[in-house]
């Protein structure tokens, strides 16, 4: 699908459909919506008065124009309350309008830039948000279907603006939005692949291709090198599978190699998680193909960062392996040693993500000297019990970093909720046989998992994002705005926006 910007008027645009919008409380629309309403002899106003057009955020009403406009259909999208309108609501509205017309059979669509008028948003930021919403909203994973898509596909979407003086700002915002949305869709593609296709080796190949295309440094720490580096926690998880593990490293040198090593983005990448010897129930196990979603987000974010070129150094580290039961698999009661010397008693082999992250965190902090560090992981089912699918659980040892991630989460719609890291929770992971154990039991399961990770970051500013539910696990299989039901790319946009924000500092 082609996403483009043009100067023009929706009322005279020739195509299959146009998108306009409506805030709460508006009975006689103005601006572009008013121009379309006038061309339709006040039909939109009449339908508003009759209650047939709703203004709730994301609601859509399609009107046939019957040759009163060159376009066949008009979609009126609700924007909700003007004083509550945000960039993320612009994404939701942009996705809703375009998807509604697509679902009605439209191939070529033009749309207003939601939020750029009485919404009061900066025009460049609004254009970026609209572009993101459209590209994220229309994305579908159809790779393995052999039948045609009943929903239909789009050929083009055009963002129309009357004022040519705003064109440069709009084009800049749309260009940035395309880069970030396309990266997020790469993460989605990876997360939705089946485990027999998305192996650790395949993840490394994708990361290598991204690095080669965009000029990133790239290397893989294989099993032999991981043994040399003492990555016993990572290798312990990997030993049950015939698939070779890969600790993937991608480096962007936007500030130059003479500057500080910079930001570290670490993504858990268990390409299939059976639970190992502590095997999971069969119901729902198929979704464990997505246990590499944090790693997918890190690879995708590195692509976007390389394209956007902020003046900051950023490194992505993606510990990738399968977690399977076999005669070689690690077992409950085993003791592993991480690369910082910490010994770990294994209580559950289904608490494997924190083990691979442990060696990734040590490599980031002690070997590469990265700071700050942010990791993302589909780590615990407990976070879904606490927060559901609408927030990511955030654990952080640095207030400035947590404040920034909260702000970014609100702006991107990948919302974060700060969780506690009180010292008392560390008691639950004390071991009788080793320095720590890899599970503190069911109570406060997400917190004790984060406390485990804290053992491997030292004094480095660090945040852990538990995305087990916000990546789509508890969405009930339903689309929500511009987010697809499963493997939705969280927190790719958070990672990218963090790099951009730190570069400005």
Secondary structure per residue as TSV (DSSP state, phi and psi in degrees):
chain	resnum	aa	ss	phi	psi
A	1	X	-	360.0	136.5
A	2	X	E	-95.7	127.7
A	3	X	E	-110.4	122.2
A	4	X	E	-136.3	167.1
A	5	X	E	-119.9	140.7
A	6	X	E	-150.8	153.9
A	7	X	E	-90.4	130.3
A	8	X	-	170.5	-177.1
A	9	X	-	-118.5	129.3
A	10	X	G	-59.6	-34.2
A	11	X	G	-68.4	-20.4
A	12	X	G	-114.3	7.4
A	13	X	-	-76.5	134.9
A	14	X	-	-98.8	120.9
A	15	X	S	177.0	-165.4
A	16	X	S	-83.0	-28.8
A	17	X	E	-168.0	154.2
A	18	X	E	-126.5	151.1
A	19	X	E	-114.7	127.1
A	20	X	E	-123.0	-177.7
A	21	X	E	-142.7	173.1
A	22	X	E	-153.0	124.7
A	23	X	E	-87.4	159.0
A	24	X	T	-56.8	140.4
A	25	X	T	86.6	-8.2
A	26	X	-	-87.6	122.2
A	27	X	S	-107.3	-28.8
A	28	X	S	-124.2	97.8
A	29	X	-	-67.6	151.4
A	30	X	-	-116.3	-166.0
A	31	X	H	58.7	-144.6
A	32	X	H	-64.3	-37.0
A	33	X	H	-64.2	-39.5
A	34	X	H	-65.0	-39.0
A	35	X	H	-63.7	-41.3
A	36	X	H	-68.0	-38.8
A	37	X	H	-60.5	-43.6
A	38	X	H	-62.2	-42.1
A	39	X	H	-64.2	-25.1
A	40	X	T	-95.3	16.7
A	41	X	T	58.6	39.0
A	42	X	T	77.9	16.4
A	43	X	H	-62.7	-39.7
A	44	X	H	-62.6	-45.7
A	45	X	H	-59.4	-42.4
A	46	X	H	-63.7	-40.6
A	47	X	H	-70.8	-30.9
A	48	X	H	-64.1	-47.0
A	49	X	H	-63.5	-32.1
A	50	X	T	-83.3	-5.6
A	51	X	T	82.4	12.0
A	52	X	-	-85.0	-17.1
A	53	X	S	-112.3	123.9
A	54	X	-	-100.5	153.5
A	55	X	-	-108.8	4.6
A	56	X	S	-58.7	140.0
A	57	X	T	-52.8	124.9
A	58	X	T	86.5	-7.3
A	59	X	-	-71.5	149.1
A	60	X	E	-135.2	141.6
A	61	X	E	-131.7	124.9
A	62	X	E	-102.1	130.0
A	63	X	E	-119.0	131.3
A	64	X	E	-81.1	135.6
A	65	X	-	-87.9	-19.0
A	66	X	T	47.8	47.6
A	67	X	T	71.3	8.7
A	68	X	S	-75.1	-20.4
A	69	X	S	-128.7	156.9
A	70	X	S	-62.3	-32.5
A	71	X	S	-77.0	148.1
A	72	X	S	-75.0	-33.7
A	73	X	E	-137.0	153.5
A	74	X	E	-121.2	133.3
A	75	X	E	-110.6	123.8
A	76	X	E	-99.8	119.4
A	77	X	E	-103.8	133.5
A	78	X	E	-77.1	139.0
A	79	X	E	-111.8	-1.9
A	80	X	E	76.4	-151.3
A	81	X	-	-84.6	133.1
A	82	X	G	-58.3	-38.4
A	83	X	G	-77.9	-3.3
A	84	X	G	-112.6	5.2
A	85	X	-	-77.1	133.2
A	86	X	-	-130.7	174.0
A	87	X	H	-60.4	-37.9
A	88	X	H	-69.7	-32.4
A	89	X	H	-69.3	-28.8
A	90	X	H	-64.1	-39.5
A	91	X	H	-60.8	-45.7
A	92	X	H	-60.7	-46.8
A	93	X	H	-64.4	-43.1
A	94	X	H	-61.1	-43.2
A	95	X	H	-65.5	-43.7
A	96	X	H	-61.6	-46.4
A	97	X	H	-66.0	-45.6
A	98	X	H	-67.0	-41.7
A	99	X	H	-65.1	-38.3
A	100	X	H	-62.8	-43.6
A	101	X	H	-69.3	-40.0
A	102	X	H	-57.6	-44.9
A	103	X	H	-65.6	-20.5
A	104	X	T	-89.2	-1.1
A	105	X	T	107.4	0.2
A	106	X	-	-69.7	143.8
A	107	X	S	-111.3	-34.7
A	108	X	E	-124.8	121.0
A	109	X	E	-128.8	145.8
A	110	X	E	-120.5	147.5
A	111	X	E	-141.5	149.3
A	112	X	-	-66.8	156.7
A	113	X	-	-89.5	102.4
A	114	X	T	-62.9	131.3
A	115	X	T	94.1	-10.7
A	116	X	S	-83.2	-13.2
A	117	X	S	-98.3	-112.6
A	118	X	T	-71.7	-7.2
A	119	X	T	-66.7	-22.4
A	120	X	-	78.3	11.2
A	121	X	-	-83.3	150.2
A	122	X	-	-56.2	134.5
A	123	X	H	-62.8	-39.7
A	124	X	H	-68.1	-44.0
A	125	X	H	-66.2	-37.7
A	126	X	H	-65.4	-40.8
A	127	X	H	-62.6	-42.2
A	128	X	H	-60.7	-47.1
A	129	X	H	-62.3	-41.1
A	130	X	H	-63.7	-43.2
A	131	X	H	-61.7	-44.3
A	132	X	H	-60.7	-47.5
A	133	X	H	-59.1	-42.4
A	134	X	H	-65.9	-51.5
A	135	X	H	-68.1	-35.7
A	136	X	H	-74.1	-36.6
A	137	X	H	-69.5	-37.1
A	138	X	H	-87.4	-8.0
A	139	X	-	-64.5	136.2
A	140	X	-	-142.0	144.0
A	141	X	-	-95.9	102.1
A	142	X	-	-121.8	15.2
A	143	X	T	-55.6	-37.8
A	144	X	T	-101.5	6.8
A	145	X	-	-85.2	137.6
A	146	X	-	-102.3	-12.9
A	147	X	S	-91.8	155.1
A	148	X	-	-61.6	151.4
A	149	X	-	-75.5	116.8
A	150	X	T	-65.7	-25.7
A	151	X	T	-69.3	-30.4
A	152	X	-	93.3	167.5
A	153	X	-	-128.5	159.0
A	154	X	-	-103.0	146.1
A	155	X	S	-93.3	-40.1
A	156	X	E	-156.3	149.7
A	157	X	E	-129.9	130.1
A	158	X	E	-116.2	126.3
A	159	X	E	-86.8	117.5
A	160	X	E	-103.5	138.9
A	161	X	E	-141.0	134.8
A	162	X	S	-74.6	-35.8
A	163	X	-	-90.1	109.9
A	164	X	G	-65.9	-21.6
A	165	X	G	-65.9	-19.9
A	166	X	G	-93.5	-2.8
A	167	X	H	-59.8	-46.2
A	168	X	H	-61.0	-43.8
A	169	X	H	-64.7	-40.5
A	170	X	H	-64.9	-45.4
A	171	X	H	-62.9	-37.4
A	172	X	H	-64.3	-45.8
A	173	X	H	-63.9	-41.9
A	174	X	H	-65.9	-39.9
A	175	X	H	-60.7	-44.3
A	176	X	H	-66.1	-40.8
A	177	X	H	-62.5	-39.0
A	178	X	H	-61.6	-45.4
A	179	X	H	-60.6	-46.1
A	180	X	H	-71.2	-40.9
A	181	X	H	-67.6	-41.7
A	182	X	H	-63.8	-36.8
A	183	X	H	-65.0	-44.4
A	184	X	H	-60.9	-39.6
A	185	X	H	-68.6	-28.4
A	186	X	H	-63.4	-44.6
A	187	X	H	-61.0	-39.4
A	188	X	H	-63.6	-45.2
A	189	X	H	-55.4	-45.2
A	190	X	H	-66.6	-44.5
A	191	X	H	-67.6	-28.5
A	192	X	H	-91.1	-6.6
A	193	X	S	-66.9	147.0
A	194	X	-	-71.4	160.0
A	195	X	T	-65.1	-25.5
A	196	X	T	-75.3	-15.2
A	197	X	T	-100.6	-42.8
A	198	X	S	-95.1	77.0
A	199	X	-	-88.6	169.4
A	200	X	H	-55.9	-38.8
A	201	X	H	-63.6	-41.8
A	202	X	H	-66.9	-39.5
A	203	X	H	-59.9	-41.6
A	204	X	H	-64.8	-37.3
A	205	X	H	-64.6	-42.2
A	206	X	H	-64.2	-43.7
A	207	X	H	-62.4	-40.0
A	208	X	H	-63.7	-42.2
A	209	X	H	-63.9	-41.8
A	210	X	H	-61.0	-45.8
A	211	X	H	-62.6	-44.3
A	212	X	H	-65.1	-39.8
A	213	X	H	-68.9	-33.5
A	214	X	H	-114.3	10.7
A	215	X	T	75.7	33.3
A	216	X	-	-94.6	150.0
A	217	X	E	-72.3	141.6
A	218	X	E	-146.7	136.2
A	219	X	E	-157.4	162.8
A	220	X	E	-122.6	130.1
A	221	X	E	-86.7	107.4
A	222	X	-	-85.8	-174.3
A	223	X	H	-59.4	-44.3
A	224	X	H	-64.0	-44.4
A	225	X	H	-67.8	-37.4
A	226	X	H	-63.1	-37.9
A	227	X	H	-64.3	-41.8
A	228	X	H	-61.5	-36.3
A	229	X	T	-84.9	-1.6
A	230	X	T	75.4	28.8
A	231	X	-	-82.5	65.4
A	232	X	H	-69.1	-27.7
A	233	X	H	-71.8	-47.4
A	234	X	H	-60.6	-46.8
A	235	X	H	-70.7	-28.9
A	236	X	H	-61.2	-43.2
A	237	X	H	-65.1	-40.0
A	238	X	H	-73.1	-19.5
A	239	X	T	-70.5	-14.9
A	240	X	T	-83.3	-8.4
A	241	X	-	-110.9	149.3
A	242	X	S	-79.0	-17.9
A	243	X	S	-73.4	129.9
A	244	X	-	-68.4	139.6
A	245	X	-	-76.7	162.6
A	246	X	E	-148.3	117.4
A	247	X	E	-91.6	101.1
A	248	X	E	-86.4	134.0
A	249	X	E	-127.6	127.8
A	250	X	E	-127.6	130.7
A	251	X	E	-128.2	129.6
A	252	X	E	-112.6	125.1
A	253	X	E	-109.1	61.4
A	254	X	T	-69.0	-25.1
A	255	X	T	-103.2	-1.0
A	256	X	-	91.9	154.6
A	257	X	T	-75.3	-9.8
A	258	X	T	-85.0	-13.3
A	259	X	S	-85.1	177.9
A	260	X	-	-59.4	148.5
A	261	X	-	-56.0	-30.5
A	262	X	-	90.5	-160.2
A	263	X	E	-72.0	141.2
A	264	X	E	-115.0	128.5
A	265	X	E	-115.9	118.3
A	266	X	E	-119.9	131.2
A	267	X	E	-128.2	121.8
A	268	X	-	-60.0	134.0
A	269	X	E	-137.9	69.1
A	270	X	E	-85.5	103.8
A	271	X	E	-71.3	-21.2
A	272	X	E	-154.2	132.6
A	273	X	E	-118.9	100.5
A	274	X	-	-82.1	-11.1
A	275	X	-	94.0	-8.1
A	276	X	T	68.7	-146.2
A	277	X	T	-59.3	-36.6
A	278	X	S	-82.0	63.7
A	279	X	-	-64.8	144.4
A	280	X	-	-74.2	160.3
A	281	X	-	-61.3	149.8
A	282	X	S	-66.7	-32.4
A	283	X	T	-64.7	120.8
A	284	X	T	86.1	-4.6
A	285	X	G	-63.9	-24.7
A	286	X	G	-59.6	-27.7
A	287	X	G	-73.4	-9.7
A	288	X	G	-72.8	-0.3
A	289	X	G	-62.9	-23.7
A	290	X	G	-91.3	12.5
A	291	X	T	-75.0	3.3
A	292	X	T	-105.7	16.5
A	293	X	H	-64.9	-33.7
A	294	X	H	-63.7	-41.1
A	295	X	H	-66.4	-39.6
A	296	X	H	-60.7	-41.7
A	297	X	H	-64.1	-38.2
A	298	X	H	-66.3	-44.6
A	299	X	H	-62.0	-46.2
A	300	X	H	-64.0	-40.6
A	301	X	H	-63.6	-38.7
A	302	X	H	-62.5	-35.6
A	303	X	H	-62.0	-49.4
A	304	X	H	-64.8	-40.3
A	305	X	H	-62.2	-42.0
A	306	X	H	-62.7	-34.9
A	307	X	H	-76.3	-35.6
A	308	X	H	-81.4	-23.9
A	309	X	T	59.5	48.9
A	310	X	-	-68.7	154.3
A	311	X	S	-85.1	74.8
A	312	X	S	-157.4	148.6
A	313	X	E	-90.2	134.1
A	314	X	E	-137.1	136.1
A	315	X	E	-124.0	131.1
A	316	X	E	-102.9	132.1
A	317	X	E	-124.9	125.0
A	318	X	E	-129.8	96.9
A	319	X	E	-77.8	111.0
A	320	X	E	-116.2	129.8
A	321	X	E	-165.0	166.8
A	322	X	E	-92.6	159.9
A	323	X	E	-124.3	97.8
A	324	X	-	-128.5	154.0
A	325	X	-	-86.5	138.4
A	326	X	S	-164.5	179.4
A	327	X	T	-66.4	-15.9
A	328	X	T	-97.9	-7.5
A	329	X	S	-68.3	150.1
A	330	X	-	-69.9	157.9
A	331	X	-	-129.6	155.6
A	332	X	T	-57.2	135.0
A	333	X	T	98.4	-18.7
A	334	X	-	-64.7	156.7
A	335	X	E	-122.2	123.8
A	336	X	E	-109.5	155.6
A	337	X	E	-118.7	122.9
A	338	X	-	-78.2	171.5
A	339	X	T	-72.7	-9.8
A	340	X	T	-95.8	6.8
A	341	X	S	92.7	-10.3
A	342	X	-	-64.8	134.0
A	343	X	E	-98.2	142.4
A	344	X	E	-129.6	120.5
A	345	X	E	-81.7	130.5
A	346	X	-	-88.1	115.0
A	347	X	S	-92.2	-42.9
A	348	X	-	-137.8	129.7
A	349	X	T	-76.4	-5.4
A	350	X	T	-89.0	3.1
A	351	X	-	-105.7	56.8
A	352	X	-	-91.8	-28.3
A	353	X	H	-60.8	-40.5
A	354	X	H	-65.7	-26.0
A	355	X	H	-71.8	-46.2
A	356	X	H	-69.0	-34.4
A	357	X	H	-66.5	-33.9
A	358	X	H	-55.3	-50.5
A	359	X	H	-71.3	-30.2
A	360	X	H	-64.9	-40.5
A	361	X	H	-67.7	-41.1
A	362	X	H	-63.4	-43.8
A	363	X	I	-61.5	-40.3
A	364	X	I	-65.3	-45.4
A	365	X	I	-85.7	-43.6
A	366	X	I	-90.6	-38.5
A	367	X	I	-86.6	-51.3
A	368	X	S	-91.5	-13.0
A	369	X	-	60.0	36.4
A	370	X	-	-74.5	148.7
A	371	X	S	-167.6	130.8
A	372	X	S	-77.0	173.6
A	373	X	E	-120.1	133.8
A	374	X	E	-130.4	126.0
A	375	X	E	-112.2	151.6
A	376	X	E	-129.9	133.6
A	377	X	E	-154.4	137.8
A	378	X	-	-77.2	77.1
A	379	X	-	-92.5	-45.3
A	380	X	-	-138.7	138.6
A	381	X	T	-65.5	-23.9
A	382	X	H	-62.1	-28.4
A	383	X	H	-68.5	-29.3
A	384	X	H	-69.3	-34.5
A	385	X	H	-65.1	-39.3
A	386	X	H	-75.8	-43.7
A	387	X	H	-122.5	-8.2
A	388	X	T	66.2	-155.9
A	389	X	T	-93.1	-2.4
A	390	X	S	-95.3	-10.6
A	391	X	-	-137.7	147.4
A	392	X	E	-90.3	137.0
A	393	X	E	-77.5	123.2
A	394	X	E	-113.3	128.7
A	395	X	E	-121.3	132.7
A	396	X	E	-151.8	144.0
A	397	X	S	-104.4	10.6
A	398	X	-	-142.2	117.9
A	399	X	H	-64.4	-40.8
A	400	X	H	-61.1	-39.2
A	401	X	H	-69.4	-42.6
A	402	X	H	-66.7	-37.4
A	403	X	H	-63.0	-42.4
A	404	X	H	-66.0	-43.0
A	405	X	H	-66.7	-32.9
A	406	X	H	-65.9	-44.0
A	407	X	H	-63.3	-45.7
A	408	X	H	-62.7	-40.3
A	409	X	H	-61.1	-40.3
A	410	X	H	-66.1	-37.7
A	411	X	H	-72.9	-37.6
A	412	X	H	-87.7	-18.1
A	413	X	S	85.1	-4.3
A	414	X	-	-91.4	73.1
A	415	X	-	-73.6	138.3
A	416	X	E	-112.1	147.8
A	417	X	E	-127.2	119.7
A	418	X	E	-69.6	125.3
A	419	X	-	-107.5	160.4
A	420	X	-	-76.7	154.2
A	421	X	-	-133.3	44.8
A	422	X	-	-63.2	142.5
A	423	X	G	-58.2	-28.6
A	424	X	G	-59.9	-28.7
A	425	X	G	-67.6	-21.8
A	426	X	G	-65.0	-22.8
A	427	X	G	-59.8	-31.4
A	428	X	G	-70.1	-19.0
A	429	X	G	-111.6	15.5
A	430	X	B	-72.2	140.3
A	431	X	-	-114.8	145.8
A	432	X	S	-76.5	-22.5
A	433	X	S	-113.4	-12.9
A	434	X	S	-148.4	-176.6
A	435	X	S	-63.9	-45.0
A	436	X	E	-145.7	166.7
A	437	X	E	-117.8	158.6
A	438	X	S	-88.8	3.4
A	439	X	-	-148.9	135.5
A	440	X	-	-101.9	11.9
A	441	X	-	88.4	-175.2
A	442	X	S	-70.2	-40.9
A	443	X	T	-60.7	130.3
A	444	X	T	53.2	42.1
A	445	X	H	-59.1	-37.7
A	446	X	H	-70.2	-36.2
A	447	X	H	-70.5	-44.1
A	448	X	H	-68.4	-29.3
A	449	X	H	-64.7	-42.9
A	450	X	H	-65.9	-38.1
A	451	X	H	-62.3	-35.7
A	452	X	H	-60.6	-49.0
A	453	X	H	-61.6	-33.5
A	454	X	H	-58.5	-23.9
A	455	X	T	-68.0	-10.3
A	456	X	T	-119.2	12.2
A	457	X	T	-115.6	-11.9
A	458	X	T	60.8	-135.3
A	459	X	T	-94.3	3.7
A	460	X	S	-65.3	133.5
A	461	X	-	-56.5	128.1
A	462	X	E	-147.9	143.5
A	463	X	E	-134.3	141.7
A	464	X	E	-116.8	125.7
A	465	X	E	-108.9	111.1
A	466	X	E	-88.9	104.3
A	467	X	-	-102.3	16.7
A	468	X	T	-55.6	-32.3
A	469	X	T	-105.5	-36.3
A	470	X	T	-68.4	-18.4
A	471	X	T	-75.1	-6.5
A	472	X	T	124.2	0.6
A	473	X	T	-61.0	-37.5
A	474	X	T	-107.8	27.4
A	475	X	S	-82.7	-4.2
A	476	X	T	72.3	20.0
A	477	X	T	71.9	20.5
A	478	X	-	-114.2	144.5
A	479	X	-	-70.3	149.4
A	480	X	B	-137.2	103.8
A	481	X	T	62.5	-118.7
A	482	X	T	-95.3	4.4
A	483	X	B	-98.9	132.6
A	484	X	-	-81.0	164.6
A	485	X	S	-65.4	-34.4
A	486	X	S	-143.3	142.7
A	487	X	-	61.0	57.1
A	488	X	-	-87.7	6.1
A	489	X	-	93.7	-6.0
A	490	X	T	-60.3	136.4
A	491	X	T	-109.8	50.1
A	492	X	H	-53.2	-49.2
A	493	X	H	-69.7	-30.6
A	494	X	H	-64.5	-46.3
A	495	X	H	-57.6	-47.1
A	496	X	H	-64.5	-47.3
A	497	X	H	-67.4	-28.3
A	498	X	H	-65.8	-44.9
A	499	X	H	-60.5	-43.2
A	500	X	H	-63.8	-41.7
A	501	X	H	-67.3	-43.0
A	502	X	H	-67.2	-32.9
A	503	X	H	-63.6	-36.0
A	504	X	H	-68.8	-25.9
A	505	X	-	-77.4	360.0
